Amino acid sequence: MGLFSAILGNAGAVSQEELIKKYGQLLTDGEEIELGFKLLRDTFIFTNKRLILVDIQGLTGSKTEYKSITYKSISRFSIETAGTFDLDAELKIWISSEAQPSIKKQFNKSVNVYDVQKVLAHHVLK
């Protein structure tokens, strides 16, 4: 089911060690990775200071966009839990005053979407 979920675009948790090894050069002084998730080639990382979205582009994956979103620019977010027949949970994030969510990510059942919500709430509600 893991590969099938990845093909459908669902995210799976990535260890902090792996994220630090691969993306440590993106971190500022005093910044620490709290959670990270991978969607096929793309990754998104929750740090103690911001949300980092890593977008691998093109067929060869040689071009990468690193998008940094401060928690204070997140105006609201929602989670939708997985159901009996719906195998994935969904996270939506609105930036500033946008009417539609700027970011939508799906998680497979191996990811506790409540943990994701807890990290976001902790930082957004400061």
N, C-alpha and C positions, 0 to 999 in steps of 0.2 A: 504493500500500500504506500510506502514511502516515496518510491519513484513516481507512482501514479499521482500522488498528491502534488509532487513537485511539478510534474508536467501540467497539471491543472492550474498551477500558479499559487499553490498554498505554501505558506512559509513554515520553516522549521527552525527550532532554536539552534544557535551556534555557540560554542564554548567561548568564554572570555579569553582564554589563552590563544585560541585560533584567531579571534578578532584582533587582539593586540599584535600578534605576529604579522598579520596581513595589513592592518590599518593603523597601527600605532603611530606612524608618522603624521597622521591627521590630527592627533590630539595636542592640545595646548598644555602648558604647565599646569599641573594640578587637576587636569581632566582625567576622569576614569570611566571606563566602559562598565555599564550596569547590566544591560541586556542586548542581545543581538539576534537577528533572524535573517534567514536566507531564503530567497525566492529564485529558484533555478540559478541564474547568474547574478542577480541583484541582491543587495544586502541592505538592511537598515539597522542602525545602531543607536541605542539610547545611552547617552553619557550623563554624567552628573551636571553638565552644562548645556547640552543641546541634543537635537536629534540629527543624525547624519544618515543621508540616503545615498547609497552607492549604486549607480545605474551603469551597468556594463552595456555598451552600445555596439551596434553593427554585427554582422555575421561572424567576424573573426574575434570580436570582443577586445580588440586592441585599443578602443577608445572608451574612456570611463569618465562619467560626470559624478562629482561629489557635491551633493546639495546639503547645506547646513541650515537648520531651522532652529532658532532659539525658542525655548519653551514659552517665553513671554509673548511671542507672536502667535501662539496657538490660542484661538478664541474659544474653541469647544472641540469635543471629540465624543465618539460613541463606540460602543462595542456591541456586537451581536453574537450571541453564543451559538454553538453548533447544536443542531437538533438531531432527532432520531434518524431522519432520512437525509438531512443536510449535513454533510460531513465536515464542514468548515465553519470557523468563526470569522468575523470580519471586524476590522478596525477602520474607522473613518476619522480623519483629522481636518478641521477647518482652520485655515490661516487667516488672521486678521478678521475682516468683516465679509468674507466671501460667502455667497449664498449656497454654493455647492461645495462639498468636501474637496480639499486640495489633494489629499492623500487617501487612498483606499488600499488596504492590504488584507489578504485572506490568510488564515492560519489553519493548519491541520489540527486534528484532535490531540496531537502530542504536545501542543503549546497551550499553556493555561492562559487564556485571554484575560483572566482576572489579574494575573501578575503584570501583564502589559498595561492594563488600565491603572493598576496601583502605581506603577512607575510614572506614568503620564500624570496622574492626579497629583502625585507628590510634587512634581516639578511645576506643573501648570498652576496649582493652587497656592504657590508660595507668595 
